[in-house]
Amino acid sequence: MKKLTLTLIFVFASAFASFAQEESQDLSAISINRSELENTAEQAVQFENFGGPYAIIETAAAIKGIGENLGRIVARDIFSQGVIEPLAKYTLIHAVNPNDTEKLSADILVLNENAGVDHINNLRRILSGYLEQAYGYSEEESATLSVFITVYNAVYRGNMNNFTEKYNDVVLQYLSPEKAGLSTNWEEWKGNSQIVIPLGTLSETVSSVDTTTISDDNVIEALRTTEDKGIEDREQLTEIKQKEAAAASENAKQSQKEAAQQKKDGNKEQAQASAQKSSEQQKIADRKTEEIKKEKAEIEKDKKELAAEVPADYLTGLFISDEKKGFYQLVTVDSSTGKIIRKSPVSQIRSKAVYIVDSVTITNLENEVKTYPQLYMAVCGTNDKHSAVRLCLIDTEKLELQKQSEEILSESAELILTRAGFITVVQDGKNYRIALYDKNLSVTARSQETVKEKTPLNMTQKGLLVTAENGSPLLLDPKTLSSLWNKGNTNVHNAGNEK
């Protein structure tokens, strides 16, 4: 991973600037063909994902289960062509011709018009689940293969010359120039994606996915243009190829023994077939061995280049993403040149109030626990069928959404920091209430009284002053969010900023 030094810049509401400086850290202190290869390098594969927050959160198991269900059906008979779930959100075309040994067969995952996948990680989960169930790959192997398959399909998006050259007619009959492969933009996926999974010799225990095809020079070059040069995934693929080489070599020896026995028994034709089979398997083993040798050398070279990199000085700040709608997003730039290094996929931050929280532990969709030294907290999203307005935690490195609040917020919700935590306005059915959050996005208090959806949050020396649902002033204890006035008392005294 590239070394970097981050300086974070944010603009806060002036009413809370002095308190933020008192209670939190000083923000400024956080500190093939050569021409084809060149074209690929210029068009690095960087997937644009929906940044969230989400209206509905699916579990990783449910997402992976989509692929697993398709894989189980294919596994019943991997030698027969078939179209699985043609009317569902995701269709799997098992386009195989075992008799064609010159060109490749393939599986084609089709994302139909009603497909809901909007993040490359989730698409890879679907592919991973499919590969595990259809061909018996391990969880780790299928995860690695899914990375290469998606990059391969992005590199060759719409390139029918490539597909025509490599794949048999059974595969080509299903592909169209406008849909073949995978766009790097999630908004172009549904109804426009035919993800091609090249298959090797299905009758052998060498490999089902053709790992040579999905890791050709163009694909490797695309991975090398990423920040970490794709080293971990490339190393894992070499391990898969090592298993393939060993299996092919063993098959070659076994076929050779069979040929010798058949020749001894006088079965000349069978002996010739077994000898041919042995030769083909040995060629596979030799080819895989050469690929492994070449890739290991390139990986070591890339590791040295990464180690020699001078730490970069980057700045991260809040920038306008949609001026008409008043949305913002976090952007990281090179402090020396102003070059944009990374834009957050969370492009619907709803206000300039972005806070930094320290030491937050999060369990992700895979039930992996990770502690982040720092995260950004902000109100994000828009209320529609796909998204929702929620409180979000965004990591400081990749600028991606790591956690969102369970509660949906008012579209006009402010976010303020007090000594007790973070205060905002949340939905409660058709009503709205004031809620107090801790840094983990857990609600620690909620007002009993309902408030106006667009109420300002006025922090005073006496408490939090808001607009009640009936339009009258309401003073709340900032720690408990209970009312500080008797019913009917609407007087406000000694208003001022909390210090």
Number of C-alpha atoms within 10 A of each C-alpha: 12 13 15 16 14 21 18 20 16 16 14 16 14 10 14 17 12 14 16 21 11 10 11 13 13 13 16 12 10 13 13 8 9 10 9 12 17 13 13 20 19 11 12 19 22 14 17 17 19 21 21 26 29 20 18 11 11 11 14 16 14 12 18 19 19 19 26 23 17 24 25 17 17 24 16 10 11 19 15 12 17 16 13 18 14 12 9 14 17 23 20 24 23 23 29 23 19 16 7 13 11 9 17 25 30 25 22 23 23 25 24 19 14 12 15 16 21 20 19 19 16 17 20 24 25 28 29 29 27 29 28 21 22 22 19 15 20 14 13 12 18 24 23 20 27 24 23 25 26 25 27 26 23 24 22 20 23 21 17 17 10 11 20 14 10 17 20 20 17 17 24 17 9 12 21 15 13 13 21 25 32 26 25 21 16 17 14 13 23 20 15 19 25 30 27 27 30 22 22 21 15 17 11 12 13 23 22 22 23 19 22 14 18 24 21 14 17 23 25 23 20 25 25 20 17 16 12 15 21 19 21 11 17 23 16 16 21 19 14 21 23 17 16 21 25 18 20 25 22 18 22 24 17 16 21 20 16 18 24 18 14 19 17 11 10 11 13 14 12 15 22 16 15 22 23 16 18 24 18 16 23 21 16 20 25 16 15 23 18 13 17 20 12 11 18 16 10 15 18 12 11 17 14 10 11 16 12 10 11 10 11 14 15 21 23 23 15 20 18 17 18 13 9 7 10 13 20 21 22 27 21 25 19 18 16 10 8 11 11 14 12 15 19 23 19 23 22 26 29 24 21 21 20 25 21 21 18 15 12 15 13 16 12 13 13 9 10 8 11 11 11 15 12 17 24 20 25 24 28 31 27 23 17 10 9 15 19 21 29 30 25 27 30 23 19 20 14 13 22 22 22 19 21 23 18 15 18 20 28 25 20 17 24 20 24 22 21 19 12 14 18 20 25 23 29 26 19 14 7 6 14 22 23 29 24 26 19 14 19 18 21 13 17 15 19 20 19 12 16 20 24 19 22 15 22 17 18 18 23 18 14 18 21 24 23 21 19 18 17 10 11 14 18 26 25 21 15 26 17 14 22 17 18 16 15 8 8 9 12 12 10 13 9 8 14 13 15 17 12
